[in-house]
């Protein structure tokens, strides 16, 4: 139904009046329309609402000659003129009341489009109205209403120009991800003699590459892809880093039908280099496009997981945008007219600077490389808390076990228990503490690994040999919350802000006497991450807690405050015991590692009700580097975690 505003009848034909009044606009004085219900502003507002909704049935419409125009035709033409912007109608705002000259009213309207990346493109347009024979105000429709440079048949087109993606930098300010040589391995169908034999030979060659250099290559669909391709096509099989390609080049280069293209891709120094922490950059996936249709289009590069995902907007910058006028050419294809209506230059992304040290990260990755189980290694510089390396072994892509695991710490937590006992004066280095084969606390039995017993020995020996029963016996001296209090002095359970998600631990507090006994050697309900234990170990080496830091720019807004100085006599005794773990105790395999004295604590942690099911740990430090090693279902720490620690320390450069 058309909006109607009654006025005294005027017999002049609408077409003649519109033409005459339009000419009179050039010289006539302008009057401001009153704001009552009979003014043209209501028609303007109805038109703007209909423009956005696509329904103009409530508005009277005429062309510049005064002929009526069907509302459906105008709605369709507005959508066509909007072209690539039709999916996001503009915000339309009337600026003040329309101005009336005789029988013509003119309203100023702000048209504001929201382009990808929340880019604002705004301009003012004039909407003219005329009074018809029935005294209704009718909108004079013409394509210029949408934009002054549009004519019938035009379309708005949107051109995108990708901005240079910024890098993730290491501690030296160098890009971790940089252009590196690769070789694209493919097959040319008309050169293949025997596709089944080719698949078999390629499969054998790919399996010979170290897994760290290339993911598993699935060749199951290669025969079908080759059969469907044109004879001279390049059917890509896999893209290999140059060093991986060199390993198998003699086996695949002369195979009938194989072809090779050298290229460069933005890659980390190695395939495994801090992979879960860094994340990846890949073409936009279906879920990216569905979640952010205004941000991504097919072909855009998007950060997924880790730092690349969390800081994608910062790293990718702002793409360049140009709104152009297009017209249908022969065959209906749209072609640009050469008219640009709006332009925003691409803005390069901002880099992330991290504390990662390339040498330390390579050492950590190489240490985990032979390990087939899920595992992780975190290294922290003691002097300033900088995270030097974040390595994760086999496991789901993107799983940062090093920061986010929530697992029992086992006997590595004796480091925390011992500090609490020393602070309370409950033990001394040489004070005797009985290490029995088994003890029973509140009806629950505790034993040592392999059921060993030491008898009455100095506390330092209980620690070096990792006697569970001795700590279970001492647990009451910590009280219900003593263990948690000691953990907090080392930063556990703290509110850390590293710029990425991280679990800082949950220490058992209260509970039964049996729970307190179990918690004293890292069982019970206590949970930690490798990062949390690396931070706690660095605190012991340093003499006070300082939150590990990973991002330098942008710096986290709310890092945890530094802890108070640890009691010198307590921390000195604890360091002595952690050194003896290596010289005479469970970490003796590390005593001949070059580069300085190694301090540490082994740990074996039960993770269910089967004593044979255990995680393996080692925490320690050498020089200015503290670290934590974790192996899921690793069994005895001396058989899995300690060898990883040794490989790491031997590969880690010394000052």
LOVEXBA-698955 format. One line per 3 residues: number of its first residue (from 1); their letters; for each residue x, y, z of C-alpha. Coordinates in nm, 3 decimals. Each point is the difference from the previous one (the first is absolute). Example, Ala and Ser with C-alpha at 12.3 -4.5 7.8 and 13.67 -1.06 7.14 Angstrom:
2
1) AS) 1.230 -0.450 0.780; 0.137 0.344 -0.066
This chain:
655
1) XXX) 0.000 0.000 0.000; 0.139 0.344 -0.091; 0.052 0.258 0.272
4) XXX) -0.253 0.279 -0.051; 0.017 0.361 0.120; -0.327 0.194 -0.084
7) XXX) 0.022 0.352 -0.140; -0.248 0.222 -0.196; -0.049 -0.137 -0.351
10) XXX) 0.215 0.149 -0.278; -0.111 -0.087 -0.351; 0.341 0.043 -0.172
13) XXX) 0.129 -0.327 -0.151; 0.282 -0.153 0.205; 0.236 -0.042 -0.293
16) XXX) -0.021 0.368 -0.105; 0.039 0.118 0.358; 0.307 -0.219 0.069
19) XXX) 0.177 0.127 -0.312; -0.082 0.364 0.070; 0.084 -0.022 0.367
22) XXX) 0.331 -0.171 -0.073; 0.103 0.292 -0.221; -0.118 0.247 0.264
25) XXX) 0.244 -0.150 0.252; 0.283 0.192 -0.166; -0.142 0.343 0.091
28) XXX) -0.278 -0.034 0.255; 0.049 0.080 0.363; 0.020 -0.305 0.228
31) XXX) -0.243 -0.062 0.283; 0.056 -0.248 0.284; -0.282 -0.252 0.023
34) XXX) -0.191 -0.008 0.321; 0.048 -0.311 0.209; -0.366 -0.097 0.035
37) XXX) -0.157 -0.323 -0.120; -0.080 0.151 -0.340; 0.363 0.079 -0.083
40) XXX) 0.215 -0.190 -0.253; 0.241 -0.124 0.269; -0.226 -0.298 0.073
43) XXX) 0.020 -0.107 -0.362; 0.378 0.038 0.007; 0.023 -0.213 0.314
46) XXX) -0.228 -0.265 -0.150; 0.215 -0.003 -0.314; 0.322 -0.043 0.200
49) XXX) -0.154 -0.285 0.199; -0.119 -0.165 -0.320; 0.342 0.043 -0.161
52) XXX) 0.161 -0.199 0.281; -0.272 -0.265 0.023; -0.055 -0.039 -0.373
55) XXX) -0.371 0.075 0.033; -0.117 0.336 -0.138; -0.372 -0.079 -0.026
58) XXX) -0.084 0.273 0.253; 0.163 0.273 -0.211; -0.121 0.180 -0.308
61) XXX) 0.267 0.015 -0.272; 0.023 0.196 -0.326; 0.276 0.052 -0.253
64) XXX) 0.142 0.350 -0.077; -0.271 0.051 -0.265; -0.280 -0.068 0.247
67) XXX) -0.091 -0.351 -0.116; -0.079 -0.243 0.278; 0.255 -0.277 0.060
70) XXX) -0.098 -0.336 0.156; 0.150 -0.047 0.346; 0.124 -0.349 -0.089
73) XXX) 0.195 0.140 -0.297; 0.175 0.257 0.219; 0.083 -0.258 0.268
76) XXX) 0.149 -0.225 -0.266; 0.198 0.284 -0.156; 0.142 0.112 0.337
79) XXX) 0.121 -0.356 0.058; 0.152 -0.016 -0.348; 0.169 0.338 0.035
82) XXX) 0.144 -0.110 0.338; 0.178 -0.282 -0.179; 0.254 -0.173 0.227
85) XXX) -0.115 0.212 0.295; -0.361 -0.119 -0.021; 0.047 -0.252 0.278
88) XXX) 0.069 0.274 0.256; -0.250 0.285 -0.059; 0.127 0.340 0.110
91) XXX) -0.099 0.187 0.311; -0.221 0.290 -0.114; -0.044 0.315 0.206
94) XXX) -0.213 0.302 -0.088; 0.187 0.323 0.077; -0.259 0.243 0.129
97) XXX) -0.341 0.073 -0.152; -0.056 0.012 -0.377; 0.008 0.340 -0.167
100) XXX) -0.303 0.086 -0.210; -0.015 0.222 -0.309; -0.354 0.020 -0.133
103) XXX) -0.095 -0.361 -0.068; 0.348 -0.152 0.017; 0.171 -0.105 0.324
106) XXX) 0.367 -0.086 0.039; 0.140 -0.211 0.285; 0.366 -0.052 0.078
109) XXX) 0.081 -0.359 0.094; 0.325 -0.149 0.124; 0.074 -0.334 -0.163
112) XXX) 0.245 -0.207 0.206; 0.127 -0.335 -0.124; 0.193 -0.242 0.219
115) XXX) 0.267 -0.164 -0.212; 0.215 -0.303 0.100; 0.217 0.060 0.304
118) XXX) -0.261 0.240 0.143; 0.113 0.266 -0.247; -0.243 0.294 -0.017
121) XXX) -0.090 0.161 -0.332; -0.243 0.288 0.045; -0.129 0.278 -0.221
124) XXX) -0.305 0.227 -0.029; -0.270 -0.032 -0.264; -0.306 0.203 -0.087
127) XXX) -0.340 -0.166 -0.012; -0.257 0.209 -0.189; -0.375 -0.026 0.046
130) XXX) -0.300 0.139 -0.187; -0.368 0.034 0.082; -0.237 -0.198 -0.214
133) XXX) -0.359 0.083 -0.101; -0.123 -0.168 0.317; 0.238 0.222 0.204
136) XXX) 0.224 -0.290 0.101; 0.371 0.059 0.020; 0.170 -0.233 -0.242
139) XXX) 0.371 -0.082 -0.028; 0.152 0.093 -0.334; 0.195 -0.318 -0.076
142) XXX) 0.323 0.001 -0.201; 0.323 -0.203 0.037; 0.181 0.316 0.120
145) XXX) -0.184 -0.044 0.330; 0.234 -0.290 0.084; 0.311 0.188 -0.111
148) XXX) 0.037 0.312 -0.210; 0.220 -0.179 -0.257; -0.234 -0.293 -0.061
151) XXX) -0.224 -0.028 -0.303; -0.246 -0.268 -0.104; 0.175 -0.335 -0.052
154) XXX) 0.301 0.086 0.217; 0.117 -0.223 0.283; 0.217 0.065 0.304
157) XXX) 0.299 -0.231 -0.001; 0.246 -0.069 0.281; 0.367 -0.063 -0.061
160) XXX) 0.218 -0.146 0.279; 0.377 0.035 0.025; 0.169 -0.220 0.259
163) XXX) 0.224 0.175 0.249; 0.347 -0.136 0.078; -0.034 -0.242 0.292
166) XXX) 0.238 0.080 0.284; 0.224 -0.260 0.154; 0.049 -0.157 0.340
169) XXX) 0.347 0.105 0.113; 0.250 -0.179 0.219; 0.188 0.155 0.290
172) XXX) 0.254 0.150 -0.242; -0.277 0.174 -0.194; 0.034 -0.229 -0.301
175) XXX) -0.305 -0.156 -0.168; -0.052 -0.358 0.110; -0.213 -0.062 -0.307
178) XXX) 0.178 0.109 -0.315; 0.009 -0.099 -0.370; 0.177 -0.335 -0.021
181) XXX) 0.068 -0.226 -0.301; -0.239 -0.285 -0.070; -0.052 -0.247 -0.282
184) XXX) -0.347 -0.086 -0.125; -0.003 -0.365 -0.097; -0.254 -0.095 -0.263
187) XXX) -0.094 -0.234 -0.280; -0.059 0.070 -0.370; -0.259 -0.252 -0.124
190) XXX) 0.139 -0.049 -0.350; 0.337 -0.103 0.143; -0.129 -0.270 0.234
193) XXX) 0.077 -0.353 -0.112; -0.151 -0.198 0.289; -0.204 0.199 0.253
196) XXX) -0.016 -0.284 0.255; 0.380 -0.041 -0.001; 0.047 0.378 0.016
199) XXX) -0.223 0.023 0.309; 0.189 -0.284 0.166; 0.341 0.156 -0.072
202) XXX) -0.108 0.346 0.116; -0.154 -0.139 0.318; 0.321 -0.182 0.091
205) XXX) 0.206 0.313 -0.064; -0.223 0.229 0.206; 0.006 -0.243 0.293
208) XXX) 0.379 0.018 -0.002; -0.006 0.372 0.085; 0.036 0.089 0.367
211) XXX) -0.356 0.063 0.132; 0.113 0.335 0.138; 0.054 0.123 -0.353
214) XXX) -0.326 -0.100 -0.164; -0.346 -0.116 0.105; -0.132 -0.336 -0.114
217) XXX) -0.078 0.010 -0.373; -0.323 -0.171 -0.104; 0.024 -0.126 -0.358
220) XXX) -0.328 -0.194 -0.004; -0.174 0.241 -0.239; 0.297 0.067 -0.228
223) XXX) -0.100 -0.255 -0.271; -0.348 0.155 -0.023; 0.135 0.356 -0.014
226) XXX) 0.248 -0.094 -0.270; -0.273 -0.172 -0.203; -0.222 0.309 0.011
229) XXX) 0.276 0.248 -0.086; 0.102 0.123 -0.344; 0.307 -0.176 -0.149
232) XXX) 0.233 0.296 0.056; -0.132 0.106 0.342; 0.211 0.024 0.312
235) XXX) -0.178 -0.212 0.262; 0.150 0.108 0.330; 0.081 -0.274 0.251
238) XXX) 0.174 0.184 0.283; 0.207 0.309 0.071; 0.327 -0.081 0.175
241) XXX) 0.253 0.218 0.173; 0.319 -0.001 -0.203; 0.191 -0.204 0.261
244) XXX) -0.273 -0.267 -0.003; 0.003 -0.009 -0.379; 0.376 -0.045 -0.005
247) XXX) -0.034 -0.308 0.220; -0.208 -0.185 -0.257; 0.092 0.168 -0.328
250) XXX) 0.207 -0.299 -0.121; -0.301 -0.227 0.058; -0.267 0.206 -0.177
253) XXX) 0.165 0.232 -0.252; 0.017 -0.256 -0.285; -0.334 -0.171 0.067
256) XXX) -0.210 0.012 -0.322; -0.247 0.285 0.013; 0.139 0.191 0.298
259) XXX) 0.044 0.375 -0.031; 0.149 0.253 0.242; -0.052 0.373 0.045
262) XXX) 0.226 0.211 0.222; -0.179 0.263 0.204; 0.014 0.197 0.323
265) XXX) -0.250 -0.001 0.286; -0.020 0.189 0.327; 0.116 -0.262 0.249
268) XXX) 0.162 -0.033 0.342; 0.362 -0.121 0.013; -0.121 -0.358 0.032
271) XXX) -0.340 -0.166 -0.030; -0.009 -0.069 0.374; 0.134 0.339 0.115
274) XXX) -0.230 0.110 0.287; -0.280 -0.121 -0.226; -0.284 -0.014 0.253
277) XXX) 0.094 0.335 0.151; 0.039 0.182 -0.330; -0.304 -0.149 -0.174
280) XXX) -0.027 0.004 -0.377; -0.103 0.228 -0.286; -0.226 -0.167 -0.256
283) XXX) -0.255 0.092 -0.266; -0.336 0.093 0.152; -0.201 -0.309 0.088
286) XXX) -0.375 -0.052 -0.021; -0.052 0.073 0.368; 0.205 0.322 -0.027
289) XXX) -0.216 0.120 -0.287; -0.320 -0.094 0.182; 0.101 0.164 0.328
292) XXX) 0.137 0.320 -0.156; -0.156 0.059 -0.343; 0.084 0.371 0.028
295) XXX) 0.366 -0.069 0.072; 0.114 -0.286 -0.222; -0.055 -0.114 -0.356
298) XXX) 0.120 -0.313 -0.175; 0.377 0.017 -0.042; 0.072 0.221 0.302
301) XXX) 0.275 -0.117 0.233; -0.121 -0.052 0.356; 0.185 -0.080 0.323
304) XXX) -0.113 -0.320 0.169; 0.092 -0.098 0.354; 0.281 0.129 0.219
307) XXX) 0.132 0.352 -0.042; -0.098 0.016 -0.368; -0.363 -0.064 0.088
310) XXX) -0.023 0.211 0.314; 0.164 0.303 -0.160; -0.127 -0.051 -0.354
313) XXX) -0.151 0.348 -0.033; 0.319 0.169 0.121; 0.224 -0.210 -0.225
316) XXX) -0.211 0.019 -0.316; -0.050 0.376 0.017; -0.274 0.173 -0.197
319) XXX) -0.061 -0.101 -0.356; -0.026 0.264 -0.269; -0.352 0.070 -0.125
322) XXX) -0.121 0.177 -0.312; -0.365 0.058 -0.091; -0.034 0.026 -0.377
325) XXX) -0.279 0.046 -0.252; -0.059 -0.297 -0.229; -0.233 -0.063 -0.292
328) XXX) -0.117 -0.323 -0.164; 0.186 -0.066 -0.323; -0.080 -0.239 -0.282
331) XXX) -0.106 -0.331 0.148; -0.103 0.163 0.326; 0.348 0.002 0.149
334) XXX) 0.068 0.304 0.217; 0.290 0.218 -0.103; 0.144 0.307 0.178
337) XXX) -0.078 0.340 -0.147; 0.316 0.155 0.141; -0.189 0.203 0.261
340) XXX) 0.115 -0.036 0.360; -0.237 0.123 0.270; 0.199 -0.092 0.310
343) XXX) 0.348 -0.126 0.078; 0.182 -0.113 0.312; 0.363 -0.096 -0.038
346) XXX) 0.109 -0.332 0.153; 0.163 0.035 0.341; 0.271 -0.252 0.086
349) XXX) -0.046 -0.213 0.309; 0.193 0.054 0.320; 0.259 -0.256 0.104
352) XXX) -0.001 -0.197 0.324; 0.331 -0.006 0.183; 0.056 -0.301 0.220
355) XXX) 0.274 -0.111 0.237; 0.062 -0.325 -0.191; 0.364 -0.084 -0.059
358) XXX) 0.065 -0.186 -0.325; 0.291 -0.205 0.136; -0.189 -0.102 0.313
361) XXX) -0.313 -0.085 -0.199; 0.197 -0.212 -0.245; 0.164 -0.181 0.292
364) XXX) -0.338 -0.066 0.159; -0.154 -0.125 -0.325; 0.294 -0.229 -0.071
367) XXX) -0.017 -0.138 0.356; -0.364 -0.102 -0.047; 0.042 -0.126 -0.356
370) XXX) 0.071 -0.368 0.084; -0.288 -0.016 0.251; -0.306 -0.176 -0.139
373) XXX) -0.230 0.093 0.290; -0.167 0.333 0.064; 0.256 0.215 0.172
376) XXX) 0.114 0.356 0.055; 0.294 0.211 0.110; -0.007 0.360 0.122
379) XXX) 0.316 0.202 0.061; 0.011 0.330 0.192; 0.288 0.244 0.047
382) XXX) 0.054 0.027 0.375; 0.132 0.355 0.006; -0.306 0.165 -0.153
385) XXX) -0.270 -0.266 -0.043; 0.009 0.001 -0.381; -0.150 -0.313 -0.155
388) XXX) 0.275 -0.128 -0.228; -0.157 -0.316 -0.140; -0.345 -0.160 -0.019
391) XXX) 0.019 -0.345 -0.156; -0.269 -0.265 -0.040; 0.052 -0.354 -0.122
394) XXX) -0.245 -0.217 -0.192; -0.367 0.075 0.047; -0.295 0.180 -0.157
397) XXX) 0.102 0.300 -0.210; -0.020 0.320 0.198; -0.005 -0.168 0.341
400) XXX) 0.227 0.203 0.227; 0.053 -0.257 0.272; 0.292 0.206 0.129
403) XXX) -0.230 0.282 0.114; -0.341 -0.159 0.042; 0.050 -0.351 0.138
406) XXX) -0.166 -0.059 0.337; 0.179 -0.303 0.140; 0.141 -0.118 0.335
409) XXX) 0.365 0.102 0.049; 0.112 -0.311 0.184; 0.324 0.015 0.194
412) XXX) 0.113 0.324 -0.166; -0.238 0.155 0.254; 0.231 -0.110 0.278
415) XXX) 0.182 0.318 -0.095; -0.303 0.194 0.126; -0.062 -0.224 0.301
418) XXX) 0.364 0.022 0.104; -0.006 0.380 -0.021; -0.309 0.010 0.221
421) XXX) 0.156 -0.236 0.255; 0.326 0.195 0.003; -0.185 0.331 0.046
424) XXX) -0.181 -0.144 0.302; 0.317 -0.141 0.152; -0.153 -0.347 -0.015
427) XXX) 0.310 -0.151 -0.166; 0.367 0.071 -0.052; 0.238 -0.126 -0.265
430) XXX) 0.161 -0.257 0.225; -0.284 -0.071 0.241; -0.102 -0.367 -0.017
433) XXX) -0.333 -0.092 -0.158; -0.096 -0.365 -0.025; -0.051 -0.133 -0.353
436) XXX) -0.210 -0.310 0.046; -0.109 -0.248 -0.264; -0.364 0.090 0.062
439) XXX) -0.200 0.223 0.234; -0.371 0.014 0.072; -0.173 0.332 0.051
442) XXX) -0.365 0.014 0.099; -0.053 -0.348 -0.141; 0.176 0.062 -0.330
445) XXX) 0.330 -0.170 -0.080; 0.291 0.180 -0.169; 0.315 -0.150 -0.144
448) XXX) 0.312 0.093 -0.192; 0.083 -0.071 -0.361; 0.116 -0.361 -0.032
451) XXX) -0.081 -0.038 0.372; 0.342 0.125 0.113; 0.077 0.106 0.356
454) XXX) 0.295 0.195 0.142; -0.060 -0.013 0.371; 0.081 0.301 0.216
457) XXX) 0.203 0.233 -0.225; 0.062 0.376 -0.026; -0.286 0.193 -0.154
460) XXX) 0.226 0.097 -0.288; 0.032 -0.370 -0.088; -0.376 -0.050 0.013
463) XXX) -0.030 0.287 -0.250; 0.283 -0.114 -0.231; -0.132 -0.357 -0.012
466) XXX) -0.362 0.120 -0.020; -0.144 -0.184 0.300; -0.380 0.027 -0.004
469) XXX) -0.053 -0.152 0.342; 0.227 0.254 0.167; -0.206 0.288 -0.144
472) XXX) -0.327 -0.171 0.085; 0.119 -0.023 0.360; 0.099 0.368 0.003
475) XXX) -0.326 0.126 -0.155; -0.171 0.080 0.333; 0.275 0.253 0.073
478) XXX) -0.123 0.204 -0.299; -0.356 0.013 0.126; -0.309 0.024 -0.215
481) XXX) 0.109 0.301 -0.207; 0.379 0.002 0.042; 0.065 -0.167 -0.334
484) XXX) -0.221 0.246 -0.190; 0.164 0.292 0.182; 0.346 -0.122 -0.099
487) XXX) -0.117 -0.044 -0.359; -0.129 0.356 -0.013; 0.340 0.136 0.102
490) XXX) 0.124 -0.163 -0.323; -0.281 0.147 -0.211; -0.229 -0.301 -0.020
493) XXX) -0.373 0.075 -0.020; 0.085 0.361 -0.092; -0.185 0.230 -0.238
496) XXX) 0.260 0.008 -0.276; -0.041 0.212 -0.310; 0.224 -0.125 -0.279
499) XXX) -0.218 0.111 -0.290; -0.099 -0.365 -0.060; -0.194 -0.252 0.202
502) XXX) 0.197 -0.189 0.263; -0.082 -0.217 0.300; 0.192 0.105 0.312
505) XXX) -0.097 -0.291 0.218; -0.239 -0.104 0.272; 0.161 -0.119 0.324
508) XXX) -0.172 -0.234 0.241; -0.113 0.168 0.318; -0.185 -0.138 0.300
511) XXX) -0.139 -0.346 -0.058; 0.054 -0.314 0.202; 0.332 -0.105 0.151
514) XXX) 0.033 -0.251 -0.284; -0.054 0.276 -0.259; 0.262 0.217 0.171
517) XXX) 0.246 -0.289 -0.003; -0.062 -0.064 -0.372; 0.028 0.370 -0.083
520) XXX) 0.340 0.024 0.173; 0.156 -0.192 -0.287; -0.211 0.137 -0.284
523) XXX) -0.297 -0.233 -0.004; -0.347 0.060 0.137; -0.191 0.287 -0.156
526) XXX) 0.297 0.220 -0.089; 0.021 0.088 -0.372; 0.260 0.202 -0.191
529) XXX) 0.121 0.080 -0.350; 0.359 -0.026 -0.123; 0.010 0.381 -0.023
532) XXX) -0.113 0.032 0.362; 0.274 -0.239 0.113; 0.264 0.175 -0.210
535) XXX) -0.101 0.330 0.161; 0.014 -0.152 0.349; 0.342 -0.153 -0.069
538) XXX) 0.130 0.336 -0.125; -0.131 0.158 0.321; 0.207 -0.244 0.210
541) XXX) 0.308 0.069 -0.209; -0.060 0.377 0.012; -0.102 0.025 0.363
544) XXX) -0.342 0.152 -0.066; -0.289 -0.041 -0.241; -0.020 0.206 -0.315
547) XXX) -0.273 -0.070 -0.252; 0.130 -0.156 -0.321; -0.044 0.235 -0.295
550) XXX) -0.055 -0.094 -0.361; -0.121 0.313 -0.181; 0.204 0.318 -0.001
553) XXX) -0.215 0.191 -0.251; -0.285 0.025 0.066; 0.093 -0.032 0.363
556) XXX) -0.267 -0.170 0.214; -0.211 0.249 0.193; -0.007 -0.171 0.339
559) XXX) 0.301 -0.222 0.071; 0.013 -0.152 0.344; 0.209 0.201 0.248
562) XXX) 0.339 -0.134 0.102; 0.000 -0.214 0.314; 0.176 0.071 0.325
565) XXX) 0.355 -0.115 0.050; 0.012 -0.364 0.108; 0.163 -0.076 0.334
568) XXX) 0.372 -0.019 -0.083; 0.072 -0.294 0.231; -0.296 -0.199 -0.136
571) XXX) 0.073 0.057 -0.366; 0.371 -0.064 0.050; -0.073 -0.339 0.156
574) XXX) -0.249 -0.083 -0.279; 0.256 0.084 -0.268; 0.252 -0.225 0.173
577) XXX) -0.246 -0.289 -0.009; -0.091 0.062 -0.363; 0.367 -0.012 -0.088
580) XXX) 0.035 -0.331 0.184; -0.287 -0.144 -0.205; 0.240 0.027 -0.293
583) XXX) 0.327 -0.092 0.173; -0.121 -0.297 0.206; -0.373 -0.044 -0.052
586) XXX) -0.265 -0.082 -0.258; 0.133 0.251 -0.255; 0.356 -0.134 -0.003
589) XXX) -0.012 -0.050 -0.377; 0.045 0.379 -0.028; 0.310 0.035 0.215
592) XXX) 0.241 -0.014 -0.294; -0.193 0.246 -0.217; 0.242 0.277 -0.100
595) XXX) -0.063 0.371 0.041; -0.025 0.039 0.376; -0.169 -0.153 0.301
598) XXX) -0.348 -0.145 -0.050; -0.263 0.016 0.275; -0.327 -0.187 -0.015
601) XXX) -0.271 -0.230 0.123; -0.149 -0.307 -0.164; -0.366 -0.088 0.021
604) XXX) -0.226 -0.294 -0.072; -0.370 0.077 0.032; -0.287 -0.251 0.011
607) XXX) -0.295 0.128 -0.204; -0.261 -0.265 0.081; -0.051 -0.282 0.248
610) XXX) 0.254 -0.227 -0.169; 0.349 0.052 0.152; 0.153 -0.119 -0.327
613) XXX) -0.153 0.297 -0.185; 0.226 0.300 0.054; 0.106 0.326 -0.157
616) XXX) 0.370 0.089 0.003; 0.153 0.333 0.102; 0.329 0.178 0.045
619) XXX) 0.045 0.359 0.114; 0.331 0.176 0.044; 0.242 0.265 -0.113
622) XXX) 0.350 0.057 -0.129; 0.155 0.342 -0.002; -0.270 0.258 -0.081
625) XXX) -0.248 -0.246 -0.151; -0.270 -0.177 0.201; -0.218 -0.260 -0.169
628) XXX) -0.270 -0.263 0.047; -0.039 -0.323 -0.195; -0.327 -0.195 -0.007
631) XXX) -0.075 -0.333 -0.171; -0.359 -0.120 0.005; -0.016 -0.368 0.101
634) XXX) 0.378 0.010 0.000; 0.049 -0.257 0.275; 0.314 0.042 0.206
637) XXX) 0.146 0.349 -0.031; 0.352 -0.142 -0.017; -0.096 -0.184 -0.319
640) XXX) -0.178 0.284 -0.184; 0.005 0.349 0.153; 0.363 -0.005 0.114
643) XXX) 0.134 -0.105 -0.343; -0.200 0.284 -0.158; 0.152 0.243 0.249
646) XXX) 0.345 -0.130 -0.088; -0.055 0.043 -0.373; -0.128 0.352 0.060
649) XXX) 0.296 0.104 0.214; 0.254 -0.150 -0.239; -0.158 0.183 -0.294
652) XXX) -0.047 0.329 0.186; 0.285 0.244 -0.067; 0.187 0.108 0.311
655) X) 0.119 0.357 0.057
